[in-house]
Amino acid sequence: MQDSHTAETAQNTIEEAIISGILSARIRPGTRLSENQLAAVFGVSRTRVREAMMRLETRGIVTVSPRRGWFVVEPSAEEAMTVYQARRAIESGLLRGMRALTDEGRKVLTAHLDEEKAAMAVGDRQRLTCLMGDFHIRIAELGGNPILVDILRDLTARTILISMLYQSEFHAVQSHEGHCRIFEAMAASDFVRAAELSVEHLDEVETGLDLTTRPDPLSELRSSLSLPPRTVPSQSSGIRKTATSKEK
């Protein structure tokens, strides 16, 4: 029993470390996750690492490539749209189901918004990326449903991966103002309005993505060789263009 509990704890630690790394934008899309290195870092067997990776794969966070190993997912444009669709449904439903914002909850969100302001003031983009995602997770935590917290945490991690791939500009002020409006509605106990504002906020974030192209997978190599960057049309873009040409 003790061995089983220890193994499960190790797997959870590996999973949470990877999710936290993504949420803080330290781990990027396409990052290779070596079983040997993770086993050495966490002091566990490769079997335990592999079990953790398989669980992350079912959560849509990593993928495995034959003979190459485990990699953090690089969401396609189609996957990006489905992730935002899921977040709109979950977050608006969560807010509609809330009945009151406690004094403690008010303090938590106020302190969080103050952290966002402070990070914007010093231009700490990595910290802001973490905070912008964490705001939504904090609301889920205030809702008191641990299942929804886990689901939203995974979706938020996937959203951050999406933003690293498709967001050309970081609209921190716009996102912060959206968070402030949601909080004001919650503080006024108008959770229907808060739900509507959460949808509007996610719509704004998704609109700021460029889903027509995907980053050049060789961008780092091109940069080191002083070659000009280039983007690669996404498959969805190509499909739309083909359909347009047929209509003509």
One Martini backbone bead per residue (centre of mass of N, CA, C, O) as a GRO file, in nm:
protein
  248
    1MET     BB    1   0.058   0.063  -0.021
    2GLN     BB    2   0.298   0.255   0.008
    3ASP     BB    3   0.412   0.219  -0.278
    4SER     BB    4   0.156   0.314  -0.427
    5HIS     BB    5   0.147   0.598  -0.299
    6THR     BB    6   0.429   0.691  -0.390
    7ALA     BB    7   0.382   0.661  -0.696
    8GLU     BB    8   0.142   0.857  -0.714
    9THR     BB    9   0.292   1.103  -0.605
   10ALA     BB   10   0.508   1.117  -0.826
   11GLN     BB   11   0.315   1.153  -1.066
   12ASN     BB   12   0.177   1.412  -0.963
   13THR     BB   13   0.435   1.582  -0.950
   14ILE     BB   14   0.505   1.571  -1.248
   15GLU     BB   15   0.243   1.687  -1.358
   16GLU     BB   16   0.239   1.956  -1.195
   17ALA     BB   17   0.511   2.063  -1.298
   18ILE     BB   18   0.429   2.082  -1.597
   19ILE     BB   19   0.179   2.256  -1.568
   20SER     BB   20   0.323   2.492  -1.423
   21GLY     BB   21   0.525   2.549  -1.655
   22ILE     BB   22   0.302   2.632  -1.855
   23LEU     BB   23   0.148   2.852  -1.688
   24SER     BB   24   0.443   3.017  -1.674
   25ALA     BB   25   0.593   2.986  -1.963
   26ARG     BB   26   0.850   2.775  -1.944
   27ILE     BB   27   0.686   2.578  -2.119
   28ARG     BB   28   0.679   2.485  -2.446
   29PRO     BB   29   0.585   2.410  -2.736
   30GLY     BB   30   0.751   2.105  -2.822
   31THR     BB   31   0.873   2.002  -2.577
   32ARG     BB   32   1.101   1.784  -2.464
   33LEU     BB   33   1.042   1.480  -2.259
   34SER     BB   34   1.260   1.313  -2.078
   35GLU     BB   35   1.265   1.026  -1.909
   36ASN     BB   36   1.551   1.028  -1.790
   37GLN     BB   37   1.550   1.317  -1.674
   38LEU     BB   38   1.294   1.295  -1.498
   39ALA     BB   39   1.392   1.059  -1.327
   40ALA     BB   40   1.635   1.214  -1.207
   41VAL     BB   41   1.488   1.463  -1.087
   42PHE     BB   42   1.261   1.275  -0.918
   43GLY     BB   43   1.365   0.987  -0.831
   44VAL     BB   44   1.264   0.779  -1.058
   45SER     BB   45   1.132   0.579  -1.270
   46ARG     BB   46   1.048   0.540  -1.596
   47THR     BB   47   0.774   0.419  -1.539
   48ARG     BB   48   0.661   0.659  -1.379
   49VAL     BB   49   0.693   0.863  -1.602
   50ARG     BB   50   0.519   0.720  -1.814
   51GLU     BB   51   0.258   0.731  -1.650
   52ALA     BB   52   0.244   1.040  -1.638
   53MET     BB   53   0.241   1.087  -1.947
   54MET     BB   54  -0.019   0.928  -2.003
   55ARG     BB   55  -0.198   1.116  -1.836
   56LEU     BB   56  -0.128   1.376  -1.996
   57GLU     BB   57  -0.235   1.272  -2.265
   58THR     BB   58  -0.538   1.250  -2.172
   59ARG     BB   59  -0.525   1.579  -2.110
   60GLY     BB   60  -0.373   1.724  -2.366
   61ILE     BB   61  -0.047   1.796  -2.309
   62VAL     BB   62   0.075   1.539  -2.446
   63THR     BB   63   0.294   1.362  -2.678
   64VAL     BB   64   0.377   1.080  -2.882
   65SER     BB   65   0.677   0.969  -3.052
   66PRO     BB   66   0.809   0.749  -3.235
   67ARG     BB   67   1.146   0.721  -3.127
   68ARG     BB   68   1.134   1.023  -2.964
   69GLY     BB   69   0.888   1.075  -2.763
   70TRP     BB   70   0.805   1.337  -2.553
   71PHE     BB   71   0.561   1.610  -2.602
   72VAL     BB   72   0.448   1.906  -2.616
   73VAL     BB   73   0.189   2.039  -2.736
   74GLU     BB   74   0.067   2.161  -3.071
   75PRO     BB   75  -0.184   2.331  -3.137
   76SER     BB   76  -0.420   2.365  -3.347
   77ALA     BB   77  -0.654   2.564  -3.476
   78GLU     BB   78  -0.889   2.373  -3.412
   79GLU     BB   79  -0.813   2.323  -3.114
   80ALA     BB   80  -0.828   2.614  -3.021
   81MET     BB   81  -1.134   2.651  -3.066
   82THR     BB   82  -1.227   2.418  -2.872
   83VAL     BB   83  -1.104   2.532  -2.614
   84TYR     BB   84  -1.267   2.798  -2.609
   85GLN     BB   85  -1.541   2.667  -2.612
   86ALA     BB   86  -1.506   2.518  -2.342
   87ARG     BB   87  -1.448   2.766  -2.164
   88ARG     BB   88  -1.710   2.914  -2.205
   89ALA     BB   89  -1.897   2.695  -2.090
   90ILE     BB   90  -1.763   2.661  -1.808
   91GLU     BB   91  -1.734   2.957  -1.700
   92SER     BB   92  -2.027   3.047  -1.734
   93GLY     BB   93  -2.153   2.817  -1.568
   94LEU     BB   94  -2.002   2.872  -1.306
   95LEU     BB   95  -2.108   3.163  -1.258
   96ARG     BB   96  -2.415   3.101  -1.267
   97GLY     BB   97  -2.383   2.903  -1.004
   98MET     BB   98  -2.331   3.138  -0.836
   99ARG     BB   99  -2.432   3.331  -0.528
  100ALA     BB  100  -2.151   3.427  -0.387
  101LEU     BB  101  -1.911   3.663  -0.253
  102THR     BB  102  -1.687   3.643  -0.040
  103ASP     BB  103  -1.467   3.808   0.147
  104GLU     BB  104  -1.233   3.620   0.075
  105GLY     BB  105  -1.280   3.624  -0.234
  106ARG     BB  106  -1.239   3.928  -0.264
  107LYS     BB  107  -0.946   3.932  -0.163
  108VAL     BB  108  -0.823   3.740  -0.369
  109LEU     BB  109  -0.899   3.904  -0.630
  110THR     BB  110  -0.775   4.173  -0.552
  111ALA     BB  111  -0.485   4.070  -0.518
  112HIS     BB  112  -0.459   3.966  -0.805
  113LEU     BB  113  -0.505   4.236  -0.956
  114ASP     BB  114  -0.260   4.371  -0.825
  115GLU     BB  115  -0.053   4.180  -0.953
  116GLU     BB  116  -0.111   4.257  -1.242
  117LYS     BB  117  -0.033   4.555  -1.218
  118ALA     BB  118   0.260   4.508  -1.126
  119ALA     BB  119   0.350   4.346  -1.379
  120MET     BB  120   0.286   4.572  -1.583
  121ALA     BB  121   0.475   4.796  -1.465
  122VAL     BB  122   0.743   4.594  -1.532
  123GLY     BB  123   0.702   4.395  -1.781
  124ASP     BB  124   0.613   4.090  -1.684
  125ARG     BB  125   0.520   3.851  -1.895
  126GLN     BB  126   0.544   3.580  -1.752
  127ARG     BB  127   0.378   3.661  -1.505
  128LEU     BB  128   0.125   3.746  -1.663
  129THR     BB  129   0.058   3.477  -1.790
  130CYS     BB  130   0.004   3.339  -1.522
  131LEU     BB  131  -0.212   3.538  -1.407
  132MET     BB  132  -0.425   3.527  -1.637
  133GLY     BB  133  -0.488   3.224  -1.584
  134ASP     BB  134  -0.529   3.223  -1.267
  135PHE     BB  135  -0.791   3.381  -1.242
  136HIS     BB  136  -0.981   3.149  -1.340
  137ILE     BB  137  -0.897   2.941  -1.127
  138ARG     BB  138  -0.987   3.103  -0.879
  139ILE     BB  139  -1.286   3.101  -0.945
  140ALA     BB  140  -1.316   2.796  -0.936
  141GLU     BB  141  -1.230   2.769  -0.639
  142LEU     BB  142  -1.471   2.943  -0.531
  143GLY     BB  143  -1.689   2.729  -0.633
  144GLY     BB  144  -1.599   2.431  -0.501
  145ASN     BB  145  -1.508   2.250  -0.766
  146PRO     BB  146  -1.258   2.027  -0.825
  147ILE     BB  147  -1.323   1.930  -1.111
  148LEU     BB  148  -1.330   2.211  -1.246
  149VAL     BB  149  -1.046   2.292  -1.170
  150ASP     BB  150  -0.897   2.072  -1.331
  151ILE     BB  151  -1.015   2.136  -1.608
  152LEU     BB  152  -0.931   2.441  -1.617
  153ARG     BB  153  -0.631   2.399  -1.583
  154ASP     BB  154  -0.589   2.246  -1.848
  155LEU     BB  155  -0.715   2.457  -2.039
  156THR     BB  156  -0.523   2.686  -1.961
  157ALA     BB  157  -0.265   2.549  -2.051
  158ARG     BB  158  -0.358   2.524  -2.350
  159THR     BB  159  -0.395   2.829  -2.393
  160ILE     BB  160  -0.098   2.906  -2.353
  161LEU     BB  161   0.009   2.741  -2.589
  162ILE     BB  162  -0.157   2.893  -2.799
  163SER     BB  163  -0.042   3.179  -2.748
  164MET     BB  164   0.257   3.100  -2.821
  165LEU     BB  165   0.173   3.037  -3.126
  166TYR     BB  166  -0.072   3.283  -3.204
  167GLN     BB  167   0.040   3.534  -3.041
  168SER     BB  168   0.171   3.842  -3.143
  169GLU     BB  169   0.020   3.995  -2.909
  170PHE     BB  170   0.019   4.142  -2.577
  171HIS     BB  171  -0.296   4.207  -2.404
  172ALA     BB  172  -0.286   4.297  -2.090
  173VAL     BB  173  -0.486   4.529  -2.046
  174GLN     BB  174  -0.735   4.397  -2.166
  175SER     BB  175  -0.739   4.153  -1.974
  176HIS     BB  176  -0.751   4.308  -1.710
  177GLU     BB  177  -1.018   4.458  -1.767
  178GLY     BB  178  -1.184   4.201  -1.792
  179HIS     BB  179  -1.138   4.107  -1.500
  180CYS     BB  180  -1.259   4.356  -1.361
  181ARG     BB  181  -1.548   4.321  -1.470
  182ILE     BB  182  -1.601   4.047  -1.348
  183PHE     BB  183  -1.554   4.127  -1.053
  184GLU     BB  184  -1.771   4.350  -1.030
  185ALA     BB  185  -2.009   4.158  -1.080
  186MET     BB  186  -1.951   3.969  -0.843
  187ALA     BB  187  -1.959   4.190  -0.617
  188ALA     BB  188  -2.275   4.247  -0.713
  189SER     BB  189  -2.412   3.957  -0.763
  190ASP     BB  190  -2.382   3.939  -1.097
  191PHE     BB  191  -2.352   3.635  -1.250
  192VAL     BB  192  -2.470   3.673  -1.527
  193ARG     BB  193  -2.283   3.903  -1.612
  194ALA     BB  194  -2.019   3.757  -1.556
  195ALA     BB  195  -2.066   3.539  -1.770
  196GLU     BB  196  -2.081   3.731  -2.013
  197LEU     BB  197  -1.795   3.856  -1.966
  198SER     BB  198  -1.635   3.592  -2.001
  199VAL     BB  199  -1.708   3.555  -2.297
  200GLU     BB  200  -1.603   3.824  -2.402
  201HIS     BB  201  -1.313   3.782  -2.310
  202LEU     BB  202  -1.255   3.521  -2.475
  203ASP     BB  203  -1.319   3.647  -2.746
  204GLU     BB  204  -1.090   3.856  -2.743
  205VAL     BB  205  -0.856   3.658  -2.719
  206GLU     BB  206  -0.919   3.491  -2.975
  207THR     BB  207  -0.911   3.733  -3.175
  208GLY     BB  208  -0.588   3.778  -3.112
  209LEU     BB  209  -0.550   3.542  -3.294
  210ASP     BB  210  -0.343   3.367  -3.540
  211LEU     BB  211  -0.494   3.095  -3.726
  212THR     BB  212  -0.358   3.107  -4.029
  213THR     BB  213  -0.086   3.050  -3.878
  214ARG     BB  214   0.227   2.891  -3.822
  215PRO     BB  215   0.503   2.843  -3.685
  216ASP     BB  216   0.830   2.801  -3.734
  217PRO     BB  217   1.008   2.516  -3.639
  218LEU     BB  218   1.298   2.677  -3.739
  219SER     BB  219   1.343   2.955  -3.594
  220GLU     BB  220   1.599   2.919  -3.419
  221LEU     BB  221   1.788   2.839  -3.649
  222ARG     BB  222   1.746   3.087  -3.828
  223SER     BB  223   1.849   3.289  -3.620
  224SER     BB  224   2.138   3.166  -3.584
  225LEU     BB  225   2.177   3.207  -3.920
  226SER     BB  226   2.043   3.478  -4.018
  227LEU     BB  227   1.756   3.414  -4.110
  228PRO     BB  228   1.463   3.463  -4.229
  229PRO     BB  229   1.154   3.459  -4.141
  230ARG     BB  230   0.870   3.223  -4.132
  231THR     BB  231   0.553   3.116  -4.233
  232VAL     BB  232   0.295   2.863  -4.199
  233PRO     BB  233   0.034   2.746  -4.328
  234SER     BB  234  -0.245   2.632  -4.230
  235GLN     BB  235  -0.471   2.389  -4.291
  236SER     BB  236  -0.725   2.561  -4.257
  237SER     BB  237  -0.637   2.778  -4.456
  238GLY     BB  238  -0.610   2.593  -4.703
  239ILE     BB  239  -0.902   2.500  -4.707
  240ARG     BB  240  -1.033   2.777  -4.745
  241LYS     BB  241  -0.889   2.848  -5.011
  242THR     BB  242  -0.991   2.611  -5.178
  243ALA     BB  243  -1.291   2.674  -5.150
  244THR     BB  244  -1.276   2.954  -5.280
  245SER     BB  245  -1.170   2.863  -5.559
  246LYS     BB  246  -1.416   2.687  -5.626
  247GLU     BB  247  -1.631   2.910  -5.611
  248LYS     BB  248  -1.493   3.068  -5.851
   0.00000   0.00000   0.00000
